[in-house]
């Protein structure tokens, strides 16, 4: 299992690299100044982090109250993921529309585009991170299999 220090390195490097990629790509894709997309990226990452903390705490609290456990079935996990994204979208869309001076529809398209980018980016980043910073137990497990 990863240490606290490793998790901090992962989170910080994930956010910095993501912003370095999404800012010029977003500016190019939407014809906006890089500074504006950078501000949207930083604010969005901050809001997403805070929302993640609050949402997961509240979701687990409600689940515990209703079912007596925080264990999630596959169906509950799907609901959890979708409702997290819908909640984040509801918070970010008005900010994006206001800050960039675009319509809610344009903000929706931008927000969905950023979400798709970050899903693909997270897959690639985490795969690369695991290759660059493998855990010792993975090497031992691979040797045990042979």
ZAMAR-499855 format. One record per residue: x, y, z of N, C-alpha, C, CB in turn; residue in three letters. Coordinates in steps of 0.1 Angstrom, whole numbers, plus 5000, padded with zeros to 4 digits. Atoms other than C-alpha are relative to their C-alpha. Glycine has a CB too. Example, Ala and Ser with C-alpha at 12.3 -4.5 7.8 and 13.67 -1.06 7.14 Angstrom:
BEGIN
500949885000512349555078500950125000499050005012ALA499149895000513749895071499250115008500450054986SER
This chain:
BEGIN
500849885000500050005000500950125000499050005012UNK499249885001501250354992500050085013499550094989UNK499949924988502550575020499350144999501550025004UNK500749875001501050915029500950094991499950065015UNK499149925008504151085014499849974985501449985004UNK500250045014503650894982498750044994500149844998UNK501349965005499950974980500050154998499049965011UNK499949865002500751344985500850034987500750075012UNK499349985012503351324957499149974988501349915000UNK501050045011500751154935499050114998499349865003UNK501149905001498051404942500550134994499350035013UNK499449875005500251714936500549994986501250045010UNK499550025014501951574905498849984991501049894999UNK501250025009498551464891499450144997498949915007UNK500749875003497051814895500950104992499750075014UNK499149915007500152004883500149964985501450005006UNK499850055014500651784852498650024993500449855000UNK501349985006496851794845499850144996498949965010UNK500249865004496752174846501050044989500350095012UNK499149975011499852194824499649954986501449945003UNK500650065013498051974798498750074996499849855002UNK501449955003494452104801500050144996499149975012UNK500049855003495352474800500250034985501050075009UNK499849975014496852494765499049924991501449964996UNK501050085008494552214752498650075000499949865005UNK501349944999491452384765500050144993499750025015UNK500049875007492552724753499949994985501450085003UNK500050035014493152584718498649954996501149894996UNK501350065004489952374717498850105001499749885009UNK501249914998487652654729500350144996499650005015UNK499649875004489552954715499950115011499050044989UNK499949914988490053114749501450035004499249945012UNK498749984996493053274764500549905010500150145007UNK499450104991495353034783499850045015501549974997UNK500249954986495153254814498649975005500250155001UNK501450034996491353214815499749865003499050064990UNK500150144999491452844810500849955013500449924988UNK499250044988494152814837499350045013501450084999UNK500849964988492053004862498849905002499550144999UNK501150094999489052784854500549865005499349984986UNK499450134996491352474858500350005014501249974991UNK499649994986492752584891498750005009500950125003UNK501249994992489352684905499249865000499150114995UNK500750135001487752364892500649895008499949964985UNK499350104992490452144907499850025015501550004997UNK500249974986490052314940498649975005500250155003UNK501450044997486252284940499849854999499050084990UNK500150155002486451924928500649935013500749954987UNK499450064988488751844957499150015013501450055003UNK500949984988486452004983498749924998499750165001UNK501250075002483351854967500249855003499550024985UNK499650144998485051514968499949965015501449964994UNK499950024986485651545005498550005006500850105007UNK501349984994482151675014499049894995499450144996UNK500950105006480251444990500249865005500150004984UNK499750144996481951125000499749995015501549974998UNK500450004986481451215037498549985002500650125008UNK501550004999477751285033499449874994499550124992UNK500550125006477250995010500149885009500749974986UNK499850114991478750745034499250025013501550005004UNK500949984989476850905063498649964998500150155005UNK501450045003473550865046499949854998499550074987UNK500050145002474450515035500049925013501249964991UNK499850064987475450425070498650015008501150075009UNK501349984993472150565084498949914994499550154999UNK501150085007469950385058500349855000499950044985UNK499750155001471750045056500849945011500749984987UNK499250054989473950025087501449974996499449875005UNK498650035005477149995066500350104989500249864995UNK499649925011479150195042500549924988501250105004UNK499650095011479849895020499150034988500049855004UNK500849965012478749974984499949884991500650124993UNK500350105010477149734960500450064986498549954999UNK499749945013478049774923499050104996500149884989UNK501049905004474749944917500150135008498649945003UNK499749884992475450184946501250084995500149965015UNK498849945005478850254932499850084988501149904998UNK500349925012477450354899499250125003499149904990UNK500749884996474950584915500950105007498949955010UNK499149914993477650724937500950084990501049925009UNK499149935010479950804907499250104992500649904991UNK500849915008477150954886499550125008498749924994UNK500549894992475651164914501250095004499349955012UNK498949914997479151294923500350094988501349915002UNK499749925012479751404887498950104997500249914988UNK501149905002476251564884500150115010498649925001UNK499849894990476851754916501150094997500249945014UNK498849925004480251874905499650094988501249914997UNK500449935012478751974871499150125004499349904990UNK501049894996475952174888500850115007499049945010UNK499349904994478552364908500950074990500849945012UNK499049945009481152424881499450074988500949894995UNK500649935012478852514852499750145001498749934996UNK500249864998477652844866501350085001499150035012UNK498749944999481252934875500650024987500949935010UNK499449995013482552854841499350104991500049864993UNK500849915009479753044823500350145005498549975002UNK499749874995480253344846501450054997499750015015UNK498649965001484053354845500450024985500949905007UNK499649995014484453294808499050094991500149874994UNK501049925007481353494798499349934989500650134995UNK500650095010479753204779498649965005500949884997UNK501350044996476253064779500149875009499149974987UNK500050134992475252774802500249884991498649995008UNK499850105009475152554772501449984996499150024987UNK498550015003478752634762500749955013500550144996UNK499350044987479752594799499849855002499550075012UNK500350154999478052244799500949924990498649974996UNK499250075010479952144767501550005005499950074986UNK498649994995483252274782500249915012500350145004UNK499950084988482652104816500049854996498850035009UNK500050145004481851764799501349974993498849974991UNK498750025007484951804777501149995010500350124991UNK499050014990487051864808499949875008499950125010UNK500250134992485551564826500549884991498549985003UNK499550115009486251334796501550014999499450024985UNK498549995000489851474794500549945013500450154998UNK499550044987490351414831499849855002499450075011UNK500250154999488951054829501249934992498749964995UNK498950065008491450964801501350035006499950054985UNK498749964994494251164817500349925013500050155003UNK499850084987493650984851500549864997498850005008UNK499650145004493950644833501550004997499149954989UNK498749995005497150744816501050035011500250094988UNK499249964990498650924845500349895011499550135007UNK499850104989498050654871500749884995498649955005UNK499250115005499350384848501550044999499549974985UNK498649965000502550584842500650015014500150144992UNK499549984986502850674879500449865006498950075009UNK499750134995502650304888501349944994498849914998UNK498750055006505450224863501250075005499950024984UNK498949924995507650504875500349985015499850154998UNK499950024986506950444912499349875004499450125008UNK500750134996506150074916500249975014500649884991UNK499950044986505549934950500849875001498649975006UNK499250124999508049664962499249875000500850015013UNK500950124999505149424969499649954986498850035008UNK500450055014504349414931501149924995499850124991UNK498950085004507849284924500049875006501350085002UNK500050124992507549024951498849914995499950025015UNK501250085005504048914938500349944986498850094999UNK499650055014505448884902500949885001500650124991UNK499150114999508248664914499349885006501250055010UNK500750124994505948444935499149934989499050055011UNK500950065010503748384904500949914991499350114991UNK499150075010506748254883500449875006501250084996UNK
